[in-house]
Structures are given as C-alpha cells and as structure tokens.
Amino acid sequence: MARLPSSSVTHQKLREYGLQPSKARVAIYEWLTMHPVHPTVDVVYNALRPHLHSLSRTTVYNVLHAFVECGLADKVHSEDLELRYDGNTSQHAHFKCTRCGTLVDLDDIPSTVQESVGLPKGFQPHSTAVTMWGFCAQCALKNAR
C-alpha cells in the first residue's frame, strides 16, 4: 500500500502543478495516492465525506478533473463506461477482473507496443492505453472450484 504523503509535501506538489492547495485538493490528492484502486468520483466522495463534511460530489469531480488537466492524475476509461481516476501518471498498463471489477496497474508498457500495432504512415500517438481483462488471482481460484 502506498504511503500517505505529508501535507507539506502535498502542498508543494500541488503548487508545482499550478494548483492552490485547498483543504479538498490536499485530502483528495493524498487519498488518491494512498489508495491506488482507480476510484470513481463516488468512491473518493464516500471515503472522504465523513472527514470533510462540506465536501460535495461536484467538488470531488472538479478537483479530479483539475488533477487530470494539470497532469497529477489520469482518467481510466473502462468498457462499462465508468470513469475512474489514477494517481499513477507514469505510462503503464492495467488488468481488469471481469468478475469482481478490480483494476490494477501493470508494469510499464514496452515502447514496442506503439511500433507493433502498425499505425498508418504519418500518425503520431501521444499516449497508449493497454488493458487486459480476465480473472484476478482470487476470482481465478473461485472459478476453478
């Protein structure tokens, strides 16, 4: 599990990315980096609402959107059209369990992925998203029974 950054480190990080470190931004960024579960807006809202009574879903959405815009987080689109957020902004792949819905990070995407798909001449990709689907280890055990 990721270690929670100290608030002063979070304040500095937000400022580096051009964001003022409001109470909501600090709490959401720290929760996102501590819980690499690719949460939805509702997951973040439900986790933080007991601690930040004035927090709204709209605030969570706006903060996560700002994080994506400035590069502190990425959007992860899944096949069920559920928008999730990822605090890991390095280029990496994902594995989604088709039984329980768990979405986990995989190692870096090899640079040969873009080369091997045969892009038409002149195309210039700026990012690559790779997701594998199947059963996580726990669901694979259940499926084998």
C-alpha positions, 0 to 999 in steps of 0.5 A, spaced: 500 500 500 502 506 498 504 511 503 500 517 505 504 523 503 505 529 508 501 535 507 507 539 506 509 535 501 502 535 498 502 542 498 508 543 494 506 538 489 500 541 488 503 548 487 508 545 482 502 543 478 499 550 478 494 548 483 492 552 490 492 547 495 485 547 498 483 543 504 479 538 498 485 538 493 490 536 499 485 530 502 483 528 495 490 528 492 493 524 498 487 519 498 488 518 491 495 516 492 494 512 498 489 508 495 491 506 488 484 502 486 482 507 480 476 510 484 470 513 481 468 520 483 463 516 488 468 512 491 473 518 493 466 522 495 464 516 500 471 515 503 472 522 504 465 525 506 465 523 513 472 527 514 470 533 510 463 534 511 462 540 506 465 536 501 460 535 495 460 530 489 461 536 484 467 538 488 470 531 488 469 531 480 472 538 479 478 537 483 479 530 479 478 533 473 483 539 475 488 533 477 487 530 470 488 537 466 494 539 470 497 532 469 497 529 477 492 524 475 489 520 469 482 518 467 481 510 466 476 509 461 473 502 462 468 498 457 462 499 462 463 506 461 465 508 468 470 513 469 475 512 474 481 516 476 489 514 477 494 517 481 499 513 477 501 518 471 507 514 469 505 510 462 503 503 464 498 498 463 492 495 467 488 488 468 481 488 469 477 482 473 471 481 469 468 478 475 469 482 481 471 489 477 478 490 480 483 494 476 490 494 477 496 497 474 501 493 470 508 494 469 510 499 464 508 498 457 514 496 452 515 502 447 514 496 442 507 496 443 506 503 439 511 500 433 507 493 433 500 495 432 502 498 425 499 505 425 498 508 418 504 512 415 504 519 418 500 518 425 503 520 431 500 517 438 501 521 444 499 516 449 497 508 449 492 505 453 493 497 454 488 493 458 487 486 459 481 483 462 480 476 465 480 473 472 484 476 478 488 471 482 482 470 487 476 470 482 481 465 478 481 460 484 473 461 485 472 459 478 476 453 478 472 450 484 
